[in-house]
Amino acid sequence: MPPHPAPAAEPPALLHLHPPLRTRSTALTVLAVIASVYTLHWASALFIPLLLGLIFSYALSPAVDRLQRWHVPRAIGAALLLLLALGGLGLTAYASMDDAAALVESLPDAAQRLRLSMRVDHGAPENAIGKVQRAATRLELAAEESGAAAPAAGRGVTRVQIEKRHFDIKDYLWSGTLGLAGCIGQASIVCFIAYFLMVTGDGFRRKVVRIAGPTFSRRKVTVQVLDEINGQIQRYLLVQALTSVLVGVATWLAFLWLGLDRAAVWGVAAAVLNGVPYLGSIVVSSGAALVGFLQFGTMAPALLVGAASLTIHTLSGNLLTPWLAGRASRINPFVIFVGVLAWGWLWGVWGLLLGAPLLMALKAVCDRVDDLRALGELLGD
């Protein structure tokens, strides 16, 4: 009898992963995130002044506490500090107003000279881009000539001519007045929010701890979160203020040494825009290079001015600021970059300024809540 064939080997059993994923809860989470983003964008006029006032209260609260220890009432101390801060900002703006206006007036001339310098020289060999540009110019001129020589409209056809609206100085003044009034109103709201938060002191914080829960553990976690948020934001503001002053002084001295006009105005601009991560340095460097080209007339000194400004901001952002902060925030630099861009997309310039403190607060909350520890690990360094 022939031997029986050996039984075929059975295929190995497939392993299935069963992740603890709940589709319904995930869908609800995504919908909640979308609704939150829409609400933040829709109510930006409410949230931005509120957060700015909160940031200012964090910055000035230590000084108010010290004045209170010197037997100065919190209401009087908070009012004095706000008046001093607003007075300092007003004096700085008034002192640099003339130079800033002259600088803004020179920007169109700088852009025009830069555009003229980038045109192809007639004596030099023309490249492909220059040929395409010259052909496009000839086509445009031919279209204009044909339009000018077009026959008159036939009988029974109404000719329509569009006229540009004449410039009216009254409309310009009215719109400018409304914009200025809106800015003053928003600044007043921010000042009032900061004032009331400084006057209440720890009263609002005690209320948050009280409503956090009846158990001692939940209240303890709430106190730890509030302490960490308070410490990180105050440390961040202190480091930003110190580095902004150093960047402004270094920019002023560097531009003064290079011979750039209105170096003091550029120093103030560098100090103010240093609070905008990543983008502030690009704005100052490119603007200074453009004005340097207008002043010196050649590209080499203009590039030297832009390189000096970019070097100062790079050293400040990559060496000085991390050394002063000492990894206190424990947030990944890539996360900060993406988060700042996201908040800038959501709230514009104010989002760029508030992005880093909001990420610090989010990180502090995620590190203390069990359900959000994965997000805190993702945000961490």
Secondary structure, 3 states (H helix, E strand, C coil): CCCCCCCCCCCCCCCCCCCCCCHHHHHHHHHHHHHHHHHHHHCHHHHHHHHHHHHHHHHHHHHHHHHHHCCCCHHHHHHHHHHHHHHHHHHHHHHCHHHHHHHHHHHHHHHHHHHHHCCCCCCCCCCHHHHHHHHHHHHHHHHHHHHHCCCCCCCCCCCCCCCCCCCCHHHHHHHHHHHHHHHHHHHHHHHHHHHHHHHHCCHHHHHHHHHCCCCHHHHHHHHHHHHHHHHHHHHHHHHHHHHHHHHHHHHHHHHHHHCCCCHHHHHHHHHHHCCCCCHHHHHHHHHHHHHHHHHHCCHHHHHHHHHHHHHHHHHHHHHHHHHHHCCCCCECHHHHHHHHHHHHHHHCHHHHHHHHHHHHHHHHHHHHCHHHHHHHHHHEC
